[in-house]
Amino acid sequence: MDSYGGSLGWALLTGRDADLEPPSAWWRGPVWVKTLLAGSALAVLVGLTYGTWARYLGGTNAPLVFFLLILQIVPPLLVVKRPLTAVRVAAAGVVSAIIAVLFPAEPPLFGPTLSDWPLQVHVLPYLPVLAMTLARTKPGQGRGISIIAVTLAVGVGIAQLPRAGTKTLVWSLIVVAATIAAGYGMQQRRRALEQADAAERTTVEERAKRTSLQERALIARELHDIIGHHLSLIALRTDSARYRVPDVSEAAEEEFRAIGVAAREALDEARRLVGVLRDTEAEPEHEPQPGLAEVPSLIDGCRASGIGIRAEISGGDDVPAMIELAAYRILQEALSNAARHSPGAEVDVEVRREPDGLEILVENGPPTRPAAPSAGDGTGLAGIAERVTLIGGSYAAGPRADGGFRVAVKLALPGVDDA
């Protein structure tokens, strides 16, 4: 609303109930309790309103009494579904009551101490309607409703001036001002709750996204370490079959070559998939499977594929499971790297538990035959570096002077400072 006039026109004429915010689910208890409480309050209001107006206007004005009763009872019934309509009906009821107050029965049925009871009767139903409607207004919508409320409060006080002086006017303004403040307070609380709910939803979504990224990173790492390793061995065994298996026919050699090409293509596809899934913020997996106990089986599998390996493994009994998993994956990748880039070379493997950490050394000599073509450098060495970074320790990898390659890793153990 750009102006007070526009806000007032919206509240009286052009506004729609749908323009306001939906009602809040304030009731958390059983429905029957809510129904009982609402019915009891309505019954008390009906009895009080009817009795008061009947005594004030006299028994001969029954149609007017029922008309005023309807105008005061309908707004509380409408306020949940049609709040703006409820405000308009309540305003019409207050205006009608102000007019009725000016024409009491002759002789007046109220004594001096009860002369202001009509004020309380026709204002009481309007107050919760006013507060509940303001609580559902959007920015700028409540000004017109507040203007109507204050104007009606002034009218009620003026109508009671001959009987109660300025007391009714003052109290009417105080009560209406307090009701407006309560309505805006509920509005602010409603917005704060909505913002909190939105923030919570955002947090849940971010947590779910982060969990998804971590799962993707875990899948990527396992895909590379397990599937990539075995595909590398398949390609290596098919390429080296003609050197290891005597009397291989030309047809068999061609078949081995085709299998090797297919294995390398599958390995390249797996690497591309790893690149899609990989996430640099992923955390290390906390439920490891293989460890140092499985390293001999890993080495035996590599030897069966034609890799000459000299291994020395010692002192892994008191290594935590997470460190064992990392060591296994690092060895797996280092051996795969040697098989891919240095076919035919001898490989030396050493795993040693030192007081200040677990040391892993994988060295290979220069290749004795050409390496099979590969698309890209892969992400194996990057995976080793990532694991070392996550766990803590040191990592070095690079070519040797004789054309071979060396991977040296030292993993920090919990409670042990790096040397």
Solvent accessible surface area in square Angstrom, and as a share of the most:
residue,aa,sasa,rsa
1,M,80,0.36
2,D,153,0.79
3,S,56,0.36
4,Y,136,0.52
5,G,54,0.52
6,G,39,0.37
7,S,0,0.00
8,L,55,0.27
9,G,26,0.25
10,W,18,0.06
11,A,0,0.00
12,L,80,0.40
13,L,145,0.72
14,T,102,0.59
15,G,5,0.05
16,R,159,0.58
17,D,26,0.13
18,A,86,0.66
19,D,29,0.15
20,L,10,0.05
21,E,49,0.22
22,P,87,0.55
23,P,69,0.44
24,S,59,0.38
25,A,75,0.58
26,W,162,0.57
27,W,69,0.24
28,R,211,0.77
29,G,34,0.32
30,P,72,0.46
31,V,116,0.67
32,W,171,0.60
33,V,38,0.22
34,K,84,0.36
35,T,86,0.50
36,L,107,0.53
37,L,101,0.50
38,A,60,0.46
39,G,39,0.38
40,S,55,0.35
41,A,65,0.50
42,L,51,0.25
43,A,65,0.50
44,V,105,0.60
45,L,30,0.15
46,V,52,0.30
47,G,47,0.45
48,L,61,0.30
49,T,0,0.00
50,Y,90,0.34
51,G,27,0.26
52,T,1,0.01
53,W,0,0.00
54,A,25,0.20
55,R,121,0.44
56,Y,5,0.02
57,L,3,0.02
58,G,9,0.08
59,G,72,0.69
60,T,131,0.76
61,N,56,0.29
62,A,42,0.33
63,P,105,0.66
64,L,71,0.35
65,V,3,0.01
66,F,102,0.42
67,F,100,0.42
68,L,1,0.00
69,L,20,0.10
70,I,100,0.51
71,L,26,0.13
72,Q,7,0.03
73,I,18,0.09
74,V,45,0.26
75,P,1,0.01
76,P,39,0.24
77,L,107,0.53
78,L,47,0.24
79,V,5,0.03
80,V,64,0.37
81,K,167,0.71
82,R,134,0.49
83,P,0,0.00
84,L,0,0.00
85,T,41,0.24
86,A,0,0.00
87,V,0,0.00
88,R,65,0.24
89,V,35,0.20
90,A,5,0.04
91,A,13,0.10
92,A,47,0.37
93,G,2,0.01
94,V,5,0.03
95,V,70,0.40
96,S,25,0.16
97,A,0,0.00
98,I,27,0.14
99,I,95,0.48
100,A,7,0.05
101,V,1,0.01
102,L,88,0.44
103,F,141,0.59
104,P,30,0.19
105,A,15,0.12
106,E,147,0.66
107,P,102,0.64
108,P,81,0.51
109,L,94,0.47
110,F,21,0.09
111,G,33,0.32
112,P,127,0.80
113,T,123,0.72
114,L,64,0.32
115,S,18,0.12
116,D,26,0.13
117,W,82,0.29
118,P,0,0.00
119,L,18,0.09
120,Q,75,0.33
121,V,0,0.00
122,H,4,0.02
123,V,21,0.12
124,L,83,0.41
125,P,7,0.04
126,Y,7,0.03
127,L,26,0.13
128,P,65,0.41
129,V,1,0.00
130,L,0,0.00
131,A,11,0.08
132,M,66,0.29
133,T,0,0.00
134,L,0,0.00
135,A,12,0.09
136,R,24,0.09
137,T,1,0.01
138,K,81,0.34
139,P,105,0.66
140,G,24,0.23
141,Q,15,0.07
142,G,3,0.03
143,R,73,0.27
144,G,0,0.00
145,I,0,0.00
146,S,16,0.11
147,I,56,0.28
148,I,14,0.07
149,A,0,0.00
150,V,65,0.37
151,T,85,0.49
152,L,19,0.10
153,A,5,0.04
154,V,52,0.30
155,G,20,0.19
156,V,2,0.01
157,G,0,0.00
158,I,95,0.48
159,A,7,0.05
160,Q,1,0.01
161,L,70,0.35
162,P,112,0.71
163,R,88,0.32
164,A,24,0.19
165,G,31,0.29
166,T,87,0.51
167,K,111,0.47
168,T,3,0.02
169,L,41,0.20
170,V,74,0.43
171,W,145,0.51
172,S,8,0.05
173,L,64,0.32
174,I,87,0.44
175,V,54,0.31
176,V,8,0.04
177,A,57,0.44
178,A,61,0.47
179,T,15,0.09
180,I,24,0.12
181,A,65,0.50
182,A,51,0.40
183,G,0,0.00
184,Y,68,0.26
185,G,40,0.39
186,M,82,0.37
187,Q,7,0.03
188,Q,99,0.44
189,R,158,0.58
190,R,27,0.10
191,R,63,0.23
192,A,55,0.43
193,L,85,0.42
194,E,78,0.35
195,Q,130,0.58
196,A,56,0.44
197,D,69,0.36
198,A,41,0.32
199,A,59,0.46
200,E,110,0.50
201,R,140,0.51
202,T,73,0.42
203,T,69,0.40
204,V,75,0.43
205,E,114,0.51
206,E,91,0.41
207,R,121,0.44
208,A,61,0.48
209,K,121,0.51
210,R,125,0.46
211,T,68,0.39
212,S,56,0.36
213,L,48,0.24
214,Q,48,0.21
215,E,88,0.39
216,R,84,0.31
217,A,4,0.03
218,L,54,0.27
219,I,92,0.47
220,A,0,0.00
221,R,8,0.03
222,E,38,0.17
223,L,23,0.12
224,H,16,0.07
225,D,10,0.05
226,I,65,0.33
227,I,81,0.41
228,G,5,0.04
229,H,5,0.02
230,H,97,0.43
231,L,29,0.14
232,S,3,0.02
233,L,17,0.08
234,I,78,0.39
235,A,8,0.06
236,L,15,0.07
237,R,103,0.37
238,T,15,0.08
239,D,33,0.17
240,S,1,0.01
241,A,3,0.02
242,R,108,0.39
243,Y,124,0.47
244,R,93,0.34
245,V,69,0.40
246,P,107,0.67
247,D,148,0.77
248,V,36,0.21
249,S,64,0.41
250,E,151,0.68
251,A,79,0.61
252,A,39,0.30
253,E,46,0.21
254,E,95,0.43
255,E,103,0.46
256,F,65,0.27
257,R,100,0.37
258,A,53,0.41
259,I,73,0.37
260,G,0,0.00
261,V,65,0.37
262,A,58,0.45
263,A,6,0.05
264,R,35,0.13
265,E,105,0.47
266,A,43,0.33
267,L,9,0.04
268,D,24,0.13
269,E,96,0.43
270,A,13,0.10
271,R,23,0.08
272,R,132,0.48
273,L,86,0.43
274,V,1,0.00
275,G,50,0.48
276,V,100,0.57
277,L,31,0.15
278,R,63,0.23
279,D,29,0.15
280,T,129,0.75
281,E,141,0.63
282,A,2,0.02
283,E,93,0.42
284,P,29,0.19
285,E,20,0.09
286,H,127,0.57
287,E,147,0.66
288,P,34,0.21
289,Q,154,0.69
290,P,22,0.14
291,G,6,0.06
292,L,15,0.08
293,A,85,0.66
294,E,73,0.33
295,V,0,0.00
296,P,71,0.45
297,S,77,0.50
298,L,13,0.06
299,I,5,0.03
300,D,79,0.41
301,G,32,0.30
302,C,0,0.00
303,R,107,0.39
304,A,53,0.41
305,S,0,0.00
306,G,36,0.35
307,I,15,0.08
308,G,26,0.25
309,I,13,0.07
310,R,137,0.50
311,A,44,0.34
312,E,110,0.49
313,I,64,0.33
314,S,52,0.34
315,G,43,0.41
316,G,18,0.17
317,D,149,0.77
318,D,97,0.50
319,V,10,0.06
320,P,50,0.32
321,A,64,0.50
322,M,66,0.30
323,I,2,0.01
324,E,36,0.16
325,L,4,0.02
326,A,1,0.01
327,A,0,0.00
328,Y,23,0.09
329,R,10,0.04
330,I,0,0.00
331,L,1,0.00
332,Q,5,0.02
333,E,8,0.04
334,A,2,0.02
335,L,2,0.01
336,S,1,0.01
337,N,12,0.06
338,A,4,0.03
339,A,7,0.05
340,R,36,0.13
341,H,83,0.37
342,S,11,0.07
343,P,7,0.05
344,G,35,0.33
345,A,7,0.05
346,E,89,0.40
347,V,2,0.01
348,D,52,0.27
349,V,3,0.02
350,E,45,0.20
351,V,1,0.01
352,R,83,0.30
353,R,64,0.23
354,E,43,0.19
355,P,116,0.73
356,D,33,0.17
357,G,0,0.00
358,L,0,0.00
359,E,50,0.23
360,I,3,0.02
361,L,41,0.21
362,V,3,0.02
363,E,34,0.15
364,N,5,0.03
365,G,12,0.12
366,P,59,0.37
367,P,61,0.38
368,T,100,0.58
369,R,54,0.20
370,P,123,0.77
371,A,48,0.37
372,A,36,0.28
373,P,109,0.68
374,S,54,0.35
375,A,59,0.45
376,G,54,0.52
377,D,127,0.66
378,G,31,0.29
379,T,36,0.21
380,G,3,0.03
381,L,59,0.29
382,A,59,0.46
383,G,11,0.10
384,I,2,0.01
385,A,34,0.26
386,E,34,0.15
387,R,15,0.06
388,V,7,0.04
389,T,110,0.64
390,L,69,0.34
391,I,33,0.17
392,G,24,0.23
393,G,33,0.32
394,S,64,0.41
395,Y,69,0.26
396,A,56,0.43
397,A,43,0.33
398,G,21,0.20
399,P,112,0.70
400,R,74,0.27
401,A,119,0.92
402,D,80,0.41
403,G,46,0.44
404,G,3,0.03
405,F,45,0.19
406,R,101,0.37
407,V,3,0.02
408,A,22,0.17
409,V,5,0.03
410,K,41,0.17
411,L,0,0.00
412,A,17,0.13
413,L,9,0.05
414,P,95,0.59
415,G,92,0.88
416,V,47,0.27
417,D,127,0.66
418,D,88,0.45
419,A,108,0.84
